[in-house]
């Protein structure tokens, strides 16, 4: 509508013209117009208390030209990247021709990698004798022992509180909460 008449319209004008000329129901004109504005196909501006809508063919033409230029620029950039990658591939192929010497070196590399894995697994066997690992285990054990003693102390404190507060016997508390009779601190 705006393209055809090359004019500026208000919403009420479009609501009158669209059903007659384009067969659009007047109820959906506002919705369709908003969709066109959102897509950038129709321009709108508020002047005073009125909203004006317009769409000139030259804007669409310029938008297509800009998009075409942008795509051509991206294509040229991609072509340059492709060309650079092709050169890089060709350059990296130099010195990697399949020769008997290269095949022997690849075999030797595979054998050395296998040997490395064997040595690594052998080191892992003796890992428990490593002084660093042993020291780490000692520190972990020390932390675990302190935590166990702290919880034991907490249990004794709660048992003492329950005896004072509720007058329960210690054996009854132990039995009710599944606390072993021989519970004590770890040395």
N, C-alpha and C positions, 0 to 999 in steps of 0.2 A: 504494500500500500504506500509506504513512505518512499520506496524506490520509484514507483510508477509516477507519483505526483510531484516528487522532488520538492516537498514542502514540509513545514513544521506543523505538528498537530498537538491538540490537547487530548486528554483521555476521552472526554465526552464526545469530541469530534470522531475519534477512531471508533468508539462504541456505536456511533450512528452509521458510519461509512462501511465498516468491516462486514456487518451482516448482509448488506445490500450487494457490495462488490465482490466479496471473497467467500460468502456463504458461512461465515463463522458466527456461532450463536453469540448474542450480546453478553450472555452470562460468562463466557470463557475468554472474552477479549482481554480483560485486565490480566488474567493469569498468563495467557499466551504472550502478551506484551511484556510482562515482567520476565518471562523466560527468555525472550529475545534480548532484553536489556542485560540480563545476567550473562548471556552468551556473547555480549559485545556486538551484536548485530544491529541493535537500535540504540541510539544515544538518547539520554534524557537529561534535563536540567530543570531546576526549580527557579522560577523567576517570579518574585513576589509570592502570591498565594497559589499560583498555577504551576503545574508540571507540563513541560513541553517535550515532545518526542519527535525524533527525526532520524532518517537513515538515507544517506546519499550514496549513489553508486560509486562515486569516486573513493569513498572511504573503504568500501569493500575491495576495490581494485588495489588501493595502496596497501591494504592489509595483506592481500594475496601476494603482492610484489615483495613486501617485507619478509613474509614467510618463505617465499621462493629464494630470496637472497640469503636468508638464514640457513635454509636447507642446502643451498649450493656451497655456502661457506663451510658447513659441517661436512659435506661430501668431500670438499677439497682437503680439509683437515684430516679426515679419515683416510683419504687416498695417500696423503703424505706419511701418515703413521704406518699404513700398510707397506708402503715403499721402504720406509726405514726398517721395519721389521723383516722384510724380505732380504734387505742388505745385511742385516744382523745375522739372519739364518745362514746366508751364503758365507759370511765371514766366519761364523762359528763352525761351519763344515770344513774349513781349511784345517788340515792337520788331523782330521778325524776320518780319513779315508780308511776303508777296511783293508788292512795289510796284515801280514803274518805277525809282524812285530806288535801291532796294536792288539791283535787277538791274544797273543802271549801275555801282554801286560794286563789285559782285562782278566785273563785266567788267574794270573798272579794276584791281582787285586781281590778277586773272589776268594782265593785261598787264604789271603791275609785277613780278610774280614771274618772268615770262618774260624781261623785261629784266634782272632780277637774275641769272638763269642765264646770259644772254649775256655780261654783264659779268664774271661769275665765270670763264667759259671764256676770255675775253680776257685776264684777269689770269693765268690758268694758262699761257697762251702765253708771257708775258713773265716767268714765274717764275724762269727760269734767270738773269735779269739782276738779280734781287732781291739786294741786298747781304747780307741775312741768310742767304739760301740759298747764295750764293757763299762766305760765311765758313764755313758749315756744311760745304760740300764741301771747303774747304781743311783744316778740322780732321779730317774723315774721311780725306782723302788723307794727312795727316801721320801719323795713327795707322796706316794701312795700310802706309805706307813704313817706319815703325819696326818693324812686325811682320815685314815682308819682310826687312829687314836683320837682325833678330833670328834668323829662321829660316836665313838665309844663314850667319850666324855659327855657328849650331848645326851646320849641314852641314859647315862647315870644321873645326869642333872634332871631329866624329865621324870625318871623313876623316883628320885628324891622328892621332887615337887608333888608328884601324884600321891606318894605316901603321906606327906604333910597335909595336902589339901583335902584328900578324900579318905585317908586312913586305910588305904589298901595295904595288904601284905605284899612283900617283895616277890614271893613265889607266885602269887596270883597275877601280878602285873606281868611277870615273865611269861607265864602260861597264856595270858590273854593276848599278848602281842607277839608271841613266838620268839621271845628272846631266850637264847640258850643260857643255862644256869652257869656255865663256865666262861661267860663273856668277860674278857679282861683286855687290858692294853697290850699292844704288840711291842716287844722289846727290840 
